[in-house]
Amino acid sequence: MLRRLIWALVKAALILVVLTALGLLAYAYVGPMLFPADFAAPVSEVVKPVTIEIGR
């Protein structure tokens, strides 16, 4: 009986892992179409001064 319970738990865990992977894959493909703001890269110009010392 214990062996059946452990096998059922392992099966349930594997099914959850597969469903989670499929959900993440679907979100990666469909997400940008449904939630474009979440996937957009931040658009801002960054200007920082750089000091280069040569020959010291």
mmCIF entry with sequence, helices, sheets and N, C-alpha, C, O atoms, coordinates in Angstrom:
data_MODEL
# 
_entry.id   MODEL 
# 
_entity.id                         1 
_entity.type                       polymer 
_entity.pdbx_number_of_molecules   1 
# 
_entity_poly.entity_id                      1 
_entity_poly.type                           'polypeptide(L)' 
_entity_poly.nstd_linkage                   no 
_entity_poly.nstd_monomer                   no 
_entity_poly.pdbx_seq_one_letter_code       MLRRLIWALVKAALILVVLTALGLLAYAYVGPMLFPADFAAPVSEVVKPVTIEIGR 
_entity_poly.pdbx_seq_one_letter_code_can   MLRRLIWALVKAALILVVLTALGLLAYAYVGPMLFPADFAAPVSEVVKPVTIEIGR 
_entity_poly.pdbx_strand_id                 A 
# 
loop_
_entity_poly_seq.entity_id 
_entity_poly_seq.num 
_entity_poly_seq.mon_id 
_entity_poly_seq.hetero 
1 1  MET n 
1 2  LEU n 
1 3  ARG n 
1 4  ARG n 
1 5  LEU n 
1 6  ILE n 
1 7  TRP n 
1 8  ALA n 
1 9  LEU n 
1 10 VAL n 
1 11 LYS n 
1 12 ALA n 
1 13 ALA n 
1 14 LEU n 
1 15 ILE n 
1 16 LEU n 
1 17 VAL n 
1 18 VAL n 
1 19 LEU n 
1 20 THR n 
1 21 ALA n 
1 22 LEU n 
1 23 GLY n 
1 24 LEU n 
1 25 LEU n 
1 26 ALA n 
1 27 TYR n 
1 28 ALA n 
1 29 TYR n 
1 30 VAL n 
1 31 GLY n 
1 32 PRO n 
1 33 MET n 
1 34 LEU n 
1 35 PHE n 
1 36 PRO n 
1 37 ALA n 
1 38 ASP n 
1 39 PHE n 
1 40 ALA n 
1 41 ALA n 
1 42 PRO n 
1 43 VAL n 
1 44 SER n 
1 45 GLU n 
1 46 VAL n 
1 47 VAL n 
1 48 LYS n 
1 49 PRO n 
1 50 VAL n 
1 51 THR n 
1 52 ILE n 
1 53 GLU n 
1 54 ILE n 
1 55 GLY n 
1 56 ARG n 
# 
_struct_asym.id          A 
_struct_asym.entity_id   1 
# 
loop_
_struct_conf.conf_type_id 
_struct_conf.id 
_struct_conf.pdbx_PDB_helix_id 
_struct_conf.beg_label_comp_id 
_struct_conf.beg_label_asym_id 
_struct_conf.beg_label_seq_id 
_struct_conf.pdbx_beg_PDB_ins_code 
_struct_conf.end_label_comp_id 
_struct_conf.end_label_asym_id 
_struct_conf.end_label_seq_id 
_struct_conf.pdbx_end_PDB_ins_code 
_struct_conf.beg_auth_comp_id 
_struct_conf.beg_auth_asym_id 
_struct_conf.beg_auth_seq_id 
_struct_conf.end_auth_comp_id 
_struct_conf.end_auth_asym_id 
_struct_conf.end_auth_seq_id 
_struct_conf.pdbx_PDB_helix_class 
_struct_conf.details 
_struct_conf.pdbx_PDB_helix_length 
HELX_P HELX_P1 AA1 LEU A 2  ? LEU A 34 ? LEU A 2  LEU A 34 1 ? 33 
HELX_P HELX_P2 AA2 PRO A 36 ? PHE A 39 ? PRO A 36 PHE A 39 1 ? 4  
# 
_struct_conf_type.id          HELX_P 
_struct_conf_type.criteria    ? 
_struct_conf_type.reference   ? 
# 
loop_
_atom_site.group_PDB 
_atom_site.id 
_atom_site.type_symbol 
_atom_site.label_atom_id 
_atom_site.label_alt_id 
_atom_site.label_comp_id 
_atom_site.label_asym_id 
_atom_site.label_entity_id 
_atom_site.label_seq_id 
_atom_site.pdbx_PDB_ins_code 
_atom_site.Cartn_x 
_atom_site.Cartn_y 
_atom_site.Cartn_z 
_atom_site.occupancy 
_atom_site.B_iso_or_equiv 
_atom_site.pdbx_formal_charge 
_atom_site.auth_seq_id 
_atom_site.auth_comp_id 
_atom_site.auth_asym_id 
_atom_site.auth_atom_id 
_atom_site.pdbx_PDB_model_num 
ATOM 1   N N  . MET A 1 1  ? 0.814  -1.196 0.000   1.00 0.00 ? 1  MET A N  1 
ATOM 2   C CA . MET A 1 1  ? 0.000  0.000  0.000   1.00 0.00 ? 1  MET A CA 1 
ATOM 3   C C  . MET A 1 1  ? 0.861  1.263  0.000   1.00 0.00 ? 1  MET A C  1 
ATOM 4   O O  . MET A 1 1  ? 0.554  2.234  -0.692  1.00 0.00 ? 1  MET A O  1 
ATOM 5   N N  . LEU A 1 2  ? 1.929  1.240  0.776   1.00 0.00 ? 2  LEU A N  1 
ATOM 6   C CA . LEU A 1 2  ? 2.823  2.392  0.821   1.00 0.00 ? 2  LEU A CA 1 
ATOM 7   C C  . LEU A 1 2  ? 3.484  2.614  -0.537  1.00 0.00 ? 2  LEU A C  1 
ATOM 8   O O  . LEU A 1 2  ? 3.694  3.751  -0.962  1.00 0.00 ? 2  LEU A O  1 
ATOM 9   N N  . ARG A 1 3  ? 3.803  1.527  -1.199  1.00 0.00 ? 3  ARG A N  1 
ATOM 10  C CA . ARG A 1 3  ? 4.438  1.624  -2.522  1.00 0.00 ? 3  ARG A CA 1 
ATOM 11  C C  . ARG A 1 3  ? 3.495  2.303  -3.524  1.00 0.00 ? 3  ARG A C  1 
ATOM 12  O O  . ARG A 1 3  ? 3.939  3.101  -4.350  1.00 0.00 ? 3  ARG A O  1 
ATOM 13  N N  . ARG A 1 4  ? 2.195  1.987  -3.451  1.00 0.00 ? 4  ARG A N  1 
ATOM 14  C CA . ARG A 1 4  ? 1.209  2.621  -4.333  1.00 0.00 ? 4  ARG A CA 1 
ATOM 15  C C  . ARG A 1 4  ? 1.098  4.113  -4.048  1.00 0.00 ? 4  ARG A C  1 
ATOM 16  O O  . ARG A 1 4  ? 1.007  4.921  -4.972  1.00 0.00 ? 4  ARG A O  1 
ATOM 17  N N  . LEU A 1 5  ? 1.106  4.474  -2.776  1.00 0.00 ? 5  LEU A N  1 
ATOM 18  C CA . LEU A 1 5  ? 0.996  5.873  -2.397  1.00 0.00 ? 5  LEU A CA 1 
ATOM 19  C C  . LEU A 1 5  ? 2.211  6.662  -2.888  1.00 0.00 ? 5  LEU A C  1 
ATOM 20  O O  . LEU A 1 5  ? 2.064  7.762  -3.419  1.00 0.00 ? 5  LEU A O  1 
ATOM 21  N N  . ILE A 1 6  ? 3.393  6.108  -2.714  1.00 0.00 ? 6  ILE A N  1 
ATOM 22  C CA . ILE A 1 6  ? 4.605  6.790  -3.166  1.00 0.00 ? 6  ILE A CA 1 
ATOM 23  C C  . ILE A 1 6  ? 4.585  6.944  -4.684  1.00 0.00 ? 6  ILE A C  1 
ATOM 24  O O  . ILE A 1 6  ? 4.927  8.006  -5.204  1.00 0.00 ? 6  ILE A O  1 
ATOM 25  N N  . TRP A 1 7  ? 4.185  5.883  -5.403  1.00 0.00 ? 7  TRP A N  1 
ATOM 26  C CA . TRP A 1 7  ? 4.124  5.960  -6.862  1.00 0.00 ? 7  TRP A CA 1 
ATOM 27  C C  . TRP A 1 7  ? 3.106  7.017  -7.305  1.00 0.00 ? 7  TRP A C  1 
ATOM 28  O O  . TRP A 1 7  ? 3.349  7.741  -8.270  1.00 0.00 ? 7  TRP A O  1 
ATOM 29  N N  . ALA A 1 8  ? 1.975  7.109  -6.610  1.00 0.00 ? 8  ALA A N  1 
ATOM 30  C CA . ALA A 1 8  ? 0.964  8.108  -6.941  1.00 0.00 ? 8  ALA A CA 1 
ATOM 31  C C  . ALA A 1 8  ? 1.506  9.519  -6.708  1.00 0.00 ? 8  ALA A C  1 
ATOM 32  O O  . ALA A 1 8  ? 1.247  10.417 -7.509  1.00 0.00 ? 8  ALA A O  1 
ATOM 33  N N  . LEU A 1 9  ? 2.252  9.722  -5.627  1.00 0.00 ? 9  LEU A N  1 
ATOM 34  C CA . LEU A 1 9  ? 2.843  11.031 -5.358  1.00 0.00 ? 9  LEU A CA 1 
ATOM 35  C C  . LEU A 1 9  ? 3.898  11.395 -6.397  1.00 0.00 ? 9  LEU A C  1 
ATOM 36  O O  . LEU A 1 9  ? 3.971  12.545 -6.830  1.00 0.00 ? 9  LEU A O  1 
ATOM 37  N N  . VAL A 1 10 ? 4.706  10.435 -6.793  1.00 0.00 ? 10 VAL A N  1 
ATOM 38  C CA . VAL A 1 10 ? 5.725  10.682 -7.823  1.00 0.00 ? 10 VAL A CA 1 
ATOM 39  C C  . VAL A 1 10 ? 5.047  11.030 -9.144  1.00 0.00 ? 10 VAL A C  1 
ATOM 40  O O  . VAL A 1 10 ? 5.467  11.959 -9.833  1.00 0.00 ? 10 VAL A O  1 
ATOM 41  N N  . LYS A 1 11 ? 4.012  10.296 -9.494  1.00 0.00 ? 11 LYS A N  1 
ATOM 42  C CA . LYS A 1 11 ? 3.271  10.567 -10.724 1.00 0.00 ? 11 LYS A CA 1 
ATOM 43  C C  . LYS A 1 11 ? 2.657  11.970 -10.696 1.00 0.00 ? 11 LYS A C  1 
ATOM 44  O O  . LYS A 1 11 ? 2.730  12.707 -11.679 1.00 0.00 ? 11 LYS A O  1 
ATOM 45  N N  . ALA A 1 12 ? 2.058  12.327 -9.572  1.00 0.00 ? 12 ALA A N  1 
ATOM 46  C CA . ALA A 1 12 ? 1.449  13.650 -9.440  1.00 0.00 ? 12 ALA A CA 1 
ATOM 47  C C  . ALA A 1 12 ? 2.508  14.743 -9.558  1.00 0.00 ? 12 ALA A C  1 
ATOM 48  O O  . ALA A 1 12 ? 2.272  15.767 -10.199 1.00 0.00 ? 12 ALA A O  1 
ATOM 49  N N  . ALA A 1 13 ? 3.668  14.534 -8.945  1.00 0.00 ? 13 ALA A N  1 
ATOM 50  C CA . ALA A 1 13 ? 4.743  15.524 -9.028  1.00 0.00 ? 13 ALA A CA 1 
ATOM 51  C C  . ALA A 1 13 ? 5.238  15.674 -10.460 1.00 0.00 ? 13 ALA A C  1 
ATOM 52  O O  . ALA A 1 13 ? 5.472  16.793 -10.918 1.00 0.00 ? 13 ALA A O  1 
ATOM 53  N N  . LEU A 1 14 ? 5.400  14.569 -11.171 1.00 0.00 ? 14 LEU A N  1 
ATOM 54  C CA . LEU A 1 14 ? 5.845  14.632 -12.566 1.00 0.00 ? 14 LEU A CA 1 
ATOM 55  C C  . LEU A 1 14 ? 4.818  15.340 -13.448 1.00 0.00 ? 14 LEU A C  1 
ATOM 56  O O  . LEU A 1 14 ? 5.179  16.118 -14.332 1.00 0.00 ? 14 LEU A O  1 
ATOM 57  N N  . ILE A 1 15 ? 3.556  15.068 -13.204 1.00 0.00 ? 15 ILE A N  1 
ATOM 58  C CA . ILE A 1 15 ? 2.501  15.728 -13.981 1.00 0.00 ? 15 ILE A CA 1 
ATOM 59  C C  . ILE A 1 15 ? 2.525  17.230 -13.712 1.00 0.00 ? 15 ILE A C  1 
ATOM 60  O O  . ILE A 1 15 ? 2.385  18.027 -14.639 1.00 0.00 ? 15 ILE A O  1 
ATOM 61  N N  . LEU A 1 16 ? 2.700  17.620 -12.458 1.00 0.00 ? 16 LEU A N  1 
ATOM 62  C CA . LEU A 1 16 ? 2.777  19.046 -12.129 1.00 0.00 ? 16 LEU A CA 1 
ATOM 63  C C  . LEU A 1 16 ? 3.977  19.713 -12.781 1.00 0.00 ? 16 LEU A C  1 
ATOM 64  O O  . LEU A 1 16 ? 3.874  20.846 -13.250 1.00 0.00 ? 16 LEU A O  1 
ATOM 65  N N  . VAL A 1 17 ? 5.110  19.030 -12.817 1.00 0.00 ? 17 VAL A N  1 
ATOM 66  C CA . VAL A 1 17 ? 6.306  19.591 -13.457 1.00 0.00 ? 17 VAL A CA 1 
ATOM 67  C C  . VAL A 1 17 ? 6.064  19.788 -14.951 1.00 0.00 ? 17 VAL A C  1 
ATOM 68  O O  . VAL A 1 17 ? 6.423  20.826 -15.508 1.00 0.00 ? 17 VAL A O  1 
ATOM 69  N N  . VAL A 1 18 ? 5.464  18.806 -15.594 1.00 0.00 ? 18 VAL A N  1 
ATOM 70  C CA . VAL A 1 18 ? 5.186  18.910 -17.033 1.00 0.00 ? 18 VAL A CA 1 
ATOM 71  C C  . VAL A 1 18 ? 4.187  20.034 -17.311 1.00 0.00 ? 18 VAL A C  1 
ATOM 72  O O  . VAL A 1 18 ? 4.373  20.812 -18.247 1.00 0.00 ? 18 VAL A O  1 
ATOM 73  N N  . LEU A 1 19 ? 3.137  20.121 -16.508 1.00 0.00 ? 19 LEU A N  1 
ATOM 74  C CA . LEU A 1 19 ? 2.148  21.176 -16.705 1.00 0.00 ? 19 LEU A CA 1 
ATOM 75  C C  . LEU A 1 19 ? 2.753  22.561 -16.463 1.00 0.00 ? 19 LEU A C  1 
ATOM 76  O O  . LEU A 1 19 ? 2.430  23.512 -17.174 1.00 0.00 ? 19 LEU A O  1 
ATOM 77  N N  . THR A 1 20 ? 3.616  22.673 -15.475 1.00 0.00 ? 20 THR A N  1 
ATOM 78  C CA . THR A 1 20 ? 4.284  23.946 -15.206 1.00 0.00 ? 20 THR A CA 1 
ATOM 79  C C  . THR A 1 20 ? 5.177  24.345 -16.376 1.00 0.00 ? 20 THR A C  1 
ATOM 80  O O  . THR A 1 20 ? 5.178  25.504 -16.792 1.00 0.00 ? 20 THR A O  1 
ATOM 81  N N  . ALA A 1 21 ? 5.935  23.393 -16.906 1.00 0.00 ? 21 ALA A N  1 
ATOM 82  C CA . ALA A 1 21 ? 6.806  23.680 -18.044 1.00 0.00 ? 21 ALA A CA 1 
ATOM 83  C C  . ALA A 1 21 ? 5.978  24.112 -19.253 1.00 0.00 ? 21 ALA A C  1 
ATOM 84  O O  . ALA A 1 21 ? 6.343  25.063 -19.945 1.00 0.00 ? 21 ALA A O  1 
ATOM 85  N N  . LEU A 1 22 ? 4.873  23.425 -19.512 1.00 0.00 ? 22 LEU A N  1 
ATOM 86  C CA . LEU A 1 22 ? 4.013  23.814 -20.626 1.00 0.00 ? 22 LEU A CA 1 
ATOM 87  C C  . LEU A 1 22 ? 3.397  25.202 -20.409 1.00 0.00 ? 22 LEU A C  1 
ATOM 88  O O  . LEU A 1 22 ? 3.260  25.978 -21.354 1.00 0.00 ? 22 LEU A O  1 
ATOM 89  N N  . GLY A 1 23 ? 3.035  25.502 -19.185 1.00 0.00 ? 23 GLY A N  1 
ATOM 90  C CA . GLY A 1 23 ? 2.480  26.818 -18.882 1.00 0.00 ? 23 GLY A CA 1 
ATOM 91  C C  . GLY A 1 23 ? 3.498  27.928 -19.096 1.00 0.00 ? 23 GLY A C  1 
ATOM 92  O O  . GLY A 1 23 ? 3.171  28.976 -19.654 1.00 0.00 ? 23 GLY A O  1 
ATOM 93  N N  . LEU A 1 24 ? 4.724  27.702 -18.658 1.00 0.00 ? 24 LEU A N  1 
ATOM 94  C CA . LEU A 1 24 ? 5.774  28.711 -18.871 1.00 0.00 ? 24 LEU A CA 1 
ATOM 95  C C  . LEU A 1 24 ? 6.088  28.884 -20.354 1.00 0.00 ? 24 LEU A C  1 
ATOM 96  O O  . LEU A 1 24 ? 6.305  30.003 -20.818 1.00 0.00 ? 24 LEU A O  1 
ATOM 97  N N  . LEU A 1 25 ? 6.111  27.798 -21.082 1.00 0.00 ? 25 LEU A N  1 
ATOM 98  C CA . LEU A 1 25 ? 6.350  27.862 -22.517 1.00 0.00 ? 25 LEU A CA 1 
ATOM 99  C C  . LEU A 1 25 ? 5.229  28.636 -23.214 1.00 0.00 ? 25 LEU A C  1 
ATOM 100 O O  . LEU A 1 25 ? 5.493  29.478 -24.073 1.00 0.00 ? 25 LEU A O  1 
ATOM 101 N N  . ALA A 1 26 ? 4.001  28.355 -22.849 1.00 0.00 ? 26 ALA A N  1 
ATOM 102 C CA . ALA A 1 26 ? 2.868  29.069 -23.437 1.00 0.00 ? 26 ALA A CA 1 
ATOM 103 C C  . ALA A 1 26 ? 2.922  30.552 -23.092 1.00 0.00 ? 26 ALA A C  1 
ATOM 104 O O  . ALA A 1 26 ? 2.639  31.393 -23.946 1.00 0.00 ? 26 ALA A O  1 
ATOM 105 N N  . TYR A 1 27 ? 3.278  30.883 -21.863 1.00 0.00 ? 27 TYR A N  1 
ATOM 106 C CA . TYR A 1 27 ? 3.367  32.284 -21.457 1.00 0.00 ? 27 TYR A CA 1 
ATOM 107 C C  . TYR A 1 27 ? 4.477  33.001 -22.224 1.00 0.00 ? 27 TYR A C  1 
ATOM 108 O O  . TYR A 1 27 ? 4.331  34.170 -22.580 1.00 0.00 ? 27 TYR A O  1 
ATOM 109 N N  . ALA A 1 28 ? 5.589  32.302 -22.480 1.00 0.00 ? 28 ALA A N  1 
ATOM 110 C CA . ALA A 1 28 ? 6.691  32.908 -23.222 1.00 0.00 ? 28 ALA A CA 1 
ATOM 111 C C  . ALA A 1 28 ? 6.279  33.221 -24.660 1.00 0.00 ? 28 ALA A C  1 
ATOM 112 O O  . ALA A 1 28 ? 6.707  34.231 -25.220 1.00 0.00 ? 28 ALA A O  1 
ATOM 113 N N  . TYR A 1 29 ? 5.461  32.373 -25.255 1.00 0.00 ? 29 TYR A N  1 
ATOM 114 C CA . TYR A 1 29 ? 5.034  32.601 -26.634 1.00 0.00 ? 29 TYR A CA 1 
ATOM 115 C C  . TYR A 1 29 ? 3.839  33.543 -26.748 1.00 0.00 ? 29 TYR A C  1 
ATOM 116 O O  . TYR A 1 29 ? 3.808  34.402 -27.630 1.00 0.00 ? 29 TYR A O  1 
ATOM 117 N N  . VAL A 1 30 ? 2.864  33.390 -25.870 1.00 0.00 ? 30 VAL A N  1 
ATOM 118 C CA . VAL A 1 30 ? 1.625  34.156 -25.985 1.00 0.00 ? 30 VAL A CA 1 
ATOM 119 C C  . VAL A 1 30 ? 1.678  35.434 -25.152 1.00 0.00 ? 30 VAL A C  1 
ATOM 120 O O  . VAL A 1 30 ? 0.967  36.393 -25.451 1.00 0.00 ? 30 VAL A O  1 
ATOM 121 N N  . GLY A 1 31 ? 2.498  35.460 -24.125 1.00 0.00 ? 31 GLY A N  1 
ATOM 122 C CA . GLY A 1 31 ? 2.569  36.607 -23.230 1.00 0.00 ? 31 GLY A CA 1 
ATOM 123 C C  . GLY A 1 31 ? 2.823  37.938 -23.907 1.00 0.00 ? 31 GLY A C  1 
ATOM 124 O O  . GLY A 1 31 ? 2.130  38.908 -23.601 1.00 0.00 ? 31 GLY A O  1 
ATOM 125 N N  . PRO A 1 32 ? 3.799  38.031 -24.828 1.00 0.00 ? 32 PRO A N  1 
ATOM 126 C CA . PRO A 1 32 ? 4.031  39.328 -25.480 1.00 0.00 ? 32 PRO A CA 1 
ATOM 127 C C  . PRO A 1 32 ? 2.827  39.840 -26.270 1.00 0.00 ? 32 PRO A C  1 
ATOM 128 O O  . PRO A 1 32 ? 2.671  41.050 -26.436 1.00 0.00 ? 32 PRO A O  1 
ATOM 129 N N  . MET A 1 33 ? 1.986  38.951 -26.751 1.00 0.00 ? 33 MET A N  1 
ATOM 130 C CA . MET A 1 33 ? 0.788  39.388 -27.483 1.00 0.00 ? 33 MET A CA 1 
ATOM 131 C C  . MET A 1 33 ? -0.306 39.873 -26.526 1.00 0.00 ? 33 MET A C  1 
ATOM 132 O O  . MET A 1 33 ? -1.051 40.801 -26.842 1.00 0.00 ? 33 MET A O  1 
ATOM 133 N N  . LEU A 1 34 ? -0.392 39.240 -25.364 1.00 0.00 ? 34 LEU A N  1 
ATOM 134 C CA . LEU A 1 34 ? -1.447 39.606 -24.417 1.00 0.00 ? 34 LEU A CA 1 
ATOM 135 C C  . LEU A 1 34 ? -1.025 40.715 -23.460 1.00 0.00 ? 34 LEU A C  1 
ATOM 136 O O  . LEU A 1 34 ? -1.845 41.554 -23.086 1.00 0.00 ? 34 LEU A O  1 
ATOM 137 N N  . PHE A 1 35 ? 0.250  40.728 -23.060 1.00 0.00 ? 35 PHE A N  1 
ATOM 138 C CA . PHE A 1 35 ? 0.762  41.705 -22.099 1.00 0.00 ? 35 PHE A CA 1 
ATOM 139 C C  . PHE A 1 35 ? 2.012  42.378 -22.655 1.00 0.00 ? 35 PHE A C  1 
ATOM 140 O O  . PHE A 1 35 ? 3.106  42.130 -22.148 1.00 0.00 ? 35 PHE A O  1 
ATOM 141 N N  . PRO A 1 36 ? 1.889  43.221 -23.682 1.00 0.00 ? 36 PRO A N  1 
ATOM 142 C CA . PRO A 1 36 ? 3.090  43.778 -24.315 1.00 0.00 ? 36 PRO A CA 1 
ATOM 143 C C  . PRO A 1 36 ? 3.910  44.674 -23.383 1.00 0.00 ? 36 PRO A C  1 
ATOM 144 O O  . PRO A 1 36 ? 5.128  44.757 -23.541 1.00 0.00 ? 36 PRO A O  1 
ATOM 145 N N  . ALA A 1 37 ? 3.284  45.336 -22.429 1.00 0.00 ? 37 ALA A N  1 
ATOM 146 C CA . ALA A 1 37 ? 4.027  46.224 -21.539 1.00 0.00 ? 37 ALA A CA 1 
ATOM 147 C C  . ALA A 1 37 ? 4.956  45.442 -20.620 1.00 0.00 ? 37 ALA A C  1 
ATOM 148 O O  . ALA A 1 37 ? 6.021  45.939 -20.254 1.00 0.00 ? 37 ALA A O  1 
ATOM 149 N N  . ASP A 1 38 ? 4.571  44.231 -20.242 1.00 0.00 ? 38 ASP A N  1 
ATOM 150 C CA . ASP A 1 38 ? 5.409  43.427 -19.361 1.00 0.00 ? 38 ASP A CA 1 
ATOM 151 C C  . ASP A 1 38 ? 6.667  42.932 -20.057 1.00 0.00 ? 38 ASP A C  1 
ATOM 152 O O  . ASP A 1 38 ? 7.673  42.664 -19.401 1.00 0.00 ? 38 ASP A O  1 
ATOM 153 N N  . PHE A 1 39 ? 6.623  42.809 -21.372 1.00 0.00 ? 39 PHE A N  1 
ATOM 154 C CA . PHE A 1 39 ? 7.738  42.245 -22.114 1.00 0.00 ? 39 PHE A CA 1 
ATOM 155 C C  . PHE A 1 39 ? 8.575  43.311 -22.814 1.00 0.00 ? 39 PHE A C  1 
ATOM 156 O O  . PHE A 1 39 ? 9.606  42.991 -23.405 1.00 0.00 ? 39 PHE A O  1 
ATOM 157 N N  . ALA A 1 40 ? 8.154  44.561 -22.758 1.00 0.00 ? 40 ALA A N  1 
ATOM 158 C CA . ALA A 1 40 ? 8.876  45.622 -23.455 1.00 0.00 ? 40 ALA A CA 1 
ATOM 159 C C  . ALA A 1 40 ? 10.163 45.966 -22.707 1.00 0.00 ? 40 ALA A C  1 
ATOM 160 O O  . ALA A 1 40 ? 10.198 46.017 -21.478 1.00 0.00 ? 40 ALA A O  1 
ATOM 161 N N  . ALA A 1 41 ? 11.205 46.198 -23.481 1.00 0.00 ? 41 ALA A N  1 
ATOM 162 C CA . ALA A 1 41 ? 12.475 46.615 -22.876 1.00 0.00 ? 41 ALA A CA 1 
ATOM 163 C C  . ALA A 1 41 ? 12.356 48.061 -22.416 1.00 0.00 ? 41 ALA A C  1 
ATOM 164 O O  . ALA A 1 41 ? 11.686 48.864 -23.065 1.00 0.00 ? 41 ALA A O  1 
ATOM 165 N N  . PRO A 1 42 ? 13.000 48.402 -21.299 1.00 0.00 ? 42 PRO A N  1 
ATOM 166 C CA . PRO A 1 42 ? 12.942 49.793 -20.849 1.00 0.00 ? 42 PRO A CA 1 
ATOM 167 C C  . PRO A 1 42 ? 13.646 50.704 -21.864 1.00 0.00 ? 42 PRO A C  1 
ATOM 168 O O  . PRO A 1 42 ? 14.750 50.409 -22.322 1.00 0.00 ? 42 PRO A O  1 
ATOM 169 N N  . VAL A 1 43 ? 12.988 51.806 -22.201 1.00 0.00 ? 43 VAL A N  1 
ATOM 170 C CA . VAL A 1 43 ? 13.529 52.718 -23.200 1.00 0.00 ? 43 VAL A CA 1 
ATOM 171 C C  . VAL A 1 43 ? 13.933 54.012 -22.510 1.00 0.00 ? 43 VAL A C  1 
ATOM 172 O O  . VAL A 1 43 ? 13.093 54.850 -22.181 1.00 0.00 ? 43 VAL A O  1 
ATOM 173 N N  . SER A 1 44 ? 15.235 54.156 -22.300 1.00 0.00 ? 44 SER A N  1 
ATOM 174 C CA . SER A 1 44 ? 15.762 55.410 -21.765 1.00 0.00 ? 44 SER A CA 1 
ATOM 175 C C  . SER A 1 44 ? 17.243 55.482 -22.097 1.00 0.00 ? 44 SER A C  1 
ATOM 176 O O  . SER A 1 44 ? 17.956 54.478 -22.072 1.00 0.00 ? 44 SER A O  1 
ATOM 177 N N  . GLU A 1 45 ? 17.683 56.684 -22.407 1.00 0.00 ? 45 GLU A N  1 
ATOM 178 C CA . GLU A 1 45 ? 19.077 56.879 -22.764 1.00 0.00 ? 45 GLU A CA 1 
ATOM 179 C C  . GLU A 1 45 ? 19.887 57.066 -21.488 1.00 0.00 ? 45 GLU A C  1 
ATOM 180 O O  . GLU A 1 45 ? 19.488 57.818 -20.598 1.00 0.00 ? 45 GLU A O  1 
ATOM 181 N N  . VAL A 1 46 ? 21.011 56.390 -21.399 1.00 0.00 ? 46 VAL A N  1 
ATOM 182 C CA . VAL A 1 46 ? 21.875 56.503 -20.235 1.00 0.00 ? 46 VAL A CA 1 
ATOM 183 C C  . VAL A 1 46 ? 23.187 57.140 -20.695 1.00 0.00 ? 46 VAL A C  1 
ATOM 184 O O  . VAL A 1 46 ? 23.870 56.619 -21.577 1.00 0.00 ? 46 VAL A O  1 
ATOM 185 N N  . VAL A 1 47 ? 23.522 58.269 -20.084 1.00 0.00 ? 47 VAL A N  1 
ATOM 186 C CA . VAL A 1 47 ? 24.752 58.974 -20.434 1.00 0.00 ? 47 VAL A CA 1 
ATOM 187 C C  . VAL A 1 47 ? 25.592 59.077 -19.173 1.00 0.00 ? 47 VAL A C  1 
ATOM 188 O O  . VAL A 1 47 ? 25.179 59.687 -18.187 1.00 0.00 ? 47 VAL A O  1 
ATOM 189 N N  . LYS A 1 48 ? 26.784 58.471 -19.211 1.00 0.00 ? 48 LYS A N  1 
ATOM 190 C CA . LYS A 1 48 ? 27.698 58.532 -18.079 1.00 0.00 ? 48 LYS A CA 1 
ATOM 191 C C  . LYS A 1 48 ? 29.078 58.921 -18.587 1.00 0.00 ? 48 LYS A C  1 
ATOM 192 O O  . LYS A 1 48 ? 29.542 58.396 -19.599 1.00 0.00 ? 48 LYS A O  1 
ATOM 193 N N  . PRO A 1 49 ? 29.724 59.828 -17.898 1.00 0.00 ? 49 PRO A N  1 
ATOM 194 C CA . PRO A 1 49 ? 31.074 60.215 -18.329 1.00 0.00 ? 49 PRO A CA 1 
ATOM 195 C C  . PRO A 1 49 ? 32.079 59.098 -18.054 1.00 0.00 ? 49 PRO A C  1 
ATOM 196 O O  . PRO A 1 49 ? 31.996 58.395 -17.046 1.00 0.00 ? 49 PRO A O  1 
ATOM 197 N N  . VAL A 1 50 ? 33.036 58.953 -18.984 1.00 0.00 ? 50 VAL A N  1 
ATOM 198 C CA . VAL A 1 50 ? 34.065 57.929 -18.855 1.00 0.00 ? 50 VAL A CA 1 
ATOM 199 C C  . VAL A 1 50 ? 35.419 58.609 -18.971 1.00 0.00 ? 50 VAL A C  1 
ATOM 200 O O  . VAL A 1 50 ? 35.661 59.387 -19.893 1.00 0.00 ? 50 VAL A O  1 
ATOM 201 N N  . THR A 1 51 ? 36.307 58.303 -18.015 1.00 0.00 ? 51 THR A N  1 
ATOM 202 C CA . THR A 1 51 ? 37.659 58.853 -18.057 1.00 0.00 ? 51 THR A CA 1 
ATOM 203 C C  . THR A 1 51 ? 38.615 57.727 -18.393 1.00 0.00 ? 51 THR A C  1 
ATOM 204 O O  . THR A 1 51 ? 38.670 56.709 -17.704 1.00 0.00 ? 51 THR A O  1 
ATOM 205 N N  . ILE A 1 52 ? 39.377 57.930 -19.480 1.00 0.00 ? 52 ILE A N  1 
ATOM 206 C CA . ILE A 1 52 ? 40.335 56.917 -19.917 1.00 0.00 ? 52 ILE A CA 1 
ATOM 207 C C  . ILE A 1 52 ? 41.724 57.475 -19.743 1.00 0.00 ? 52 ILE A C  1 
ATOM 208 O O  . ILE A 1 52 ? 42.062 58.510 -20.317 1.00 0.00 ? 52 ILE A O  1 
ATOM 209 N N  . GLU A 1 53 ? 42.537 56.792 -18.950 1.00 0.00 ? 53 GLU A N  1 
ATOM 210 C CA . GLU A 1 53 ? 43.922 57.215 -18.744 1.00 0.00 ? 53 GLU A CA 1 
ATOM 211 C C  . GLU A 1 53 ? 44.831 56.266 -19.519 1.00 0.00 ? 53 GLU A C  1 
ATOM 212 O O  . GLU A 1 53 ? 44.824 55.056 -19.290 1.00 0.00 ? 53 GLU A O  1 
ATOM 213 N N  . ILE A 1 54 ? 45.617 56.834 -20.444 1.00 0.00 ? 54 ILE A N  1 
ATOM 214 C CA . ILE A 1 54 ? 46.469 56.042 -21.300 1.00 0.00 ? 54 ILE A CA 1 
ATOM 215 C C  . ILE A 1 54 ? 47.930 56.355 -21.005 1.00 0.00 ? 54 ILE A C  1 
ATOM 216 O O  . ILE A 1 54 ? 48.306 57.519 -20.863 1.00 0.00 ? 54 ILE A O  1 
ATOM 217 N N  . GLY A 1 55 ? 48.754 55.309 -20.915 1.00 0.00 ? 55 GLY A N  1 
ATOM 218 C CA . GLY A 1 55 ? 50.204 55.478 -20.817 1.00 0.00 ? 55 GLY A CA 1 
ATOM 219 C C  . GLY A 1 55 ? 50.735 55.929 -19.473 1.00 0.00 ? 55 GLY A C  1 
ATOM 220 O O  . GLY A 1 55 ? 51.648 56.755 -19.446 1.00 0.00 ? 55 GLY A O  1 
ATOM 221 N N  . ARG A 1 56 ? 50.254 55.468 -18.422 1.00 0.00 ? 56 ARG A N  1 
ATOM 222 C CA . ARG A 1 56 ? 50.805 55.860 -17.116 1.00 0.00 ? 56 ARG A CA 1 
ATOM 223 C C  . ARG A 1 56 ? 51.586 54.771 -16.521 1.00 0.00 ? 56 ARG A C  1 
ATOM 224 O O  . ARG A 1 56 ? 52.123 54.925 -15.424 1.00 0.00 ? 56 ARG A O  1 
# 
